[in-house]
Amino acid sequence: MKITFKDSAKGVPGEVLFVSIGSKNGSTSSPQVSDEIVKENGVKTLYLKCDEEGKINLRKLFLLVRKMVVMAKSTKTKKLAFNFNDFKFSSIKLSNLELGEIIGSQLDFANYEFNEYKTPPKEGFSLIQEIFILGVNKEIQKAILKGSIIAEEVNKTRSLSNMPGGDMTPQILSKKAKEAVKNLPVKVTVLGEKEMEKENMRAILSVGRGSDEESKFIIMEYEGGKKTDKPIVLVGKGVTFDTGGINLKPSSSLSGMNMDMSGGSAVIHAIVLIAKMKLKKNVIGLIPAVENMASGKSYHPGDVIRSMSGQTIEILNTDAEGRVILADALTYAGKYNPKVVINIATLTGAAMVALGERASVLFSNDDKLAKDLEEKGEKTGDYVWRLPMWEEYENEIKGTFGDFTNIHNKDSRSGGAIYGAIFLYQFIKDQSKDGRIPKWAHLDIAPRMTSMTGENLAIGALGTPVRLLYKFIEEYE
């Protein structure tokens, strides 16, 4: 989608759909009764309904920008125009540059559709081709274009996650990671099964054993800061398809399991975005990529696996595989002596039970880090909500025959998101040097894996939490 800047409506082509926010008299102080498109003197105008001035908040602003795009698309409009100042609301404390970045990101976010497997209609897909934005200076223009670049990587994340399982294997994911960083200062290294065996990464190898596809471990390294700066490490779950293994999922739960690598795709494009923006930070991306398949070679319930850390994992359920592969990845992260480790995973259905579909679950061993991520989530629209991670929960993952069980050791169906996080934390605690444990956060993005009704977004993957990760790293001190 092309973004064009104009000083006024005079330079805008005649076939453009103009947008007016609020009532027809141009005032945003009173809400419009309904959304409608009116043609007057040959000019089409979309009057966009909004709340009264004092009731508009940042969350509603996101929805309002996206609604404008979605409504225009529904009329087969290809070109759209609006005045930047119409999206200024006194109840939202944003600078012009912050507002510009938000608008730029939400336009592309709403315009996206996953059409790669559809035959194009004769008239083409209903996508906005060009948007004219009026009344912005050069600095605001830069902010809008920055937002557009952010959305571009979010949308690439969505496309990667949306790909069918038959067309997305660990090998293909590795290839996509290399292609994504072409012409960027990012080094990509891919470990195969032989290399992982040498690293004693048997947790990853055990989960991938049931598949005919070779497991991979993708390493992405971006050095934008000083060589002496400790890096931020992002760890993304890369299960390219999850059948549940021997603990096979019911048919109703298999739909969407091609997106179980959404954490991995988010890490790939967060790194790409960071490199494109030339952030002066050192950032590492680690993605264990496997298929969790049921076969004669699959790992079994009751197996005891010695992980890369040396700690053993007692497998009580082969469908709790994400945390098993992340255990080795978190141990590998320790090689970089990181200042912060954040892992991102569609880890548990229990996270959706806890929060519904409106926020990812956040866990952290550091209050300041957790607060920072919460604030960045509100700022970007990648909302998170923190749950407890008290040490008392560790009693429920103590193994009988191994050090830790990969689910609650009493087969409880309660607190599943917490037990997944507590399990992962054992492999962070193991990295302590002189009693100091790295700052760590875990984002269970299962609730935000796909869009929900009313968000003014295409069906399918959401690209969570690329916006959050970028904003956190951009502003992290």
C-alpha positions, 0 to 999 in steps of 0.5 A: 500500500502506497502512502502519499502526503498532500498539503490539502485536498486540492491535489487529491485525485477525484476517485478517492474516498474521503474520510470525515471523523465524527458528525457531518458538521466536522465536529468530533465533540458529538458522535455520528449516529451511524457509519455511512458513505455520502456522495455530494458534488461528485465527492464521496465521503465516508462519515466514520462514527466515533465516541464523544471526545472525552470517551476516546482512548488509545484502544479505541483509536486503534480500532477507529483507524482500522475501521476506516480501512475495513469500511473502505475495502468493503466498498471496493475503494482503492484510494482513500484520503483523510486529514491527520488532525481528525485523529487527534483527540484531547483525551489521548496524550500522544505527541504528533510523532507517536500518533503518526507512528500509530496511524502508519502501523494501523493502516497497513495492519488493517489492509492485510489479507492472506491471499497467497492460496486464493485465485485472484478475482478479475477485479483483483482483491479488495485492498487499498492501493493508496492512501492520501494523508493531509496536513502533516509536516516532514517529521510526522511523515517520517513517523507515519512511514516508520509505522508502515515499516513496522506493520510490514514486518508484522504482516510478514509475520502473519503470512509466515504463521498462516502458511499451511503445515504441509508447506511449512517445515523446520527446514522451510522455516530456516530458509525463510529466516535466511531470506528475511534478512537478505541485505541486512546485517544479521547473521543466520546460523542453522544447526541440524540434528548432528550439530544439536546432538553435539550440543546435547540438545536432546530435549529438542531432538526428542520432540522432533523424533517422531517426524520425517522432517529434520529438526533445526535450531535457528540462530539470528545475531544482530550486532547494532550496539557495542561489542561489550554490550550484553545482548537481549535474547529473544527465544521463539517456539517454532513447532511448525505443526503440532499433532500432540504426538502420542497424546494425540490432539482431538480433531477439533484441536488440530485446526490452526496447529500450523500456527504453533510456530507463531513465536518463532515467526515473531522473533524472525521478523522482530529481528528483521525490523530491528535491523531495518531500523538500525537500532543500536542494540545487540539482539539475538534470536533463537528458534527451536524448530520441530514438527511434533508428530505421532509415529513409531519414532515418537517420544513417549509419555514416561520418557525421561530426557536429559536436556542441554542444561543437564537437568532431566525432564519427565514427560507426562504428556507429549502435547506439552512439547513447546516448553520441552524444546524451549528448555534447550533454547533457554539454556543455549541463550546463556551462552550469550551472557544476556542482560534480558531473555524473552521467550515467546510461545503459543504455549498453553490453551490454559492462557486462553482460559485465563484471559480469553482472546484479548491479551497475552499472558506475561510472566517475569522474574523482574518487576521492572521488566514486567512493568515495562512490557505491560506499558509497551503492550498498551502503547502498541496494541500487543496487550499483555497481562501478568500472572503470578509465578511464586516459587510454591508452584515449583512443587507441582512440577517436581518429577518422580523419576526426573527433575521436572515434569512437563505438566502438573505432576498430579495431572491437574487441569488448573493453572496450566499457563503458570505451570508452563512458565514455572517449568521454563523458569527452571532453565533460566535459574540454572544459568545463575552466575554468582547467584545472579539470574538473568532478567527473564520474561515469558509471553504466552501468546496463545490467546493472541495467535489469531484475530477475533471478531470486532478487531477490524482485522483479517481472519488468521494470524495476528503477528503478536508480539512483534510491535511490543518486542520492537518498541521494548528494545527500541526504548530499553535502557 
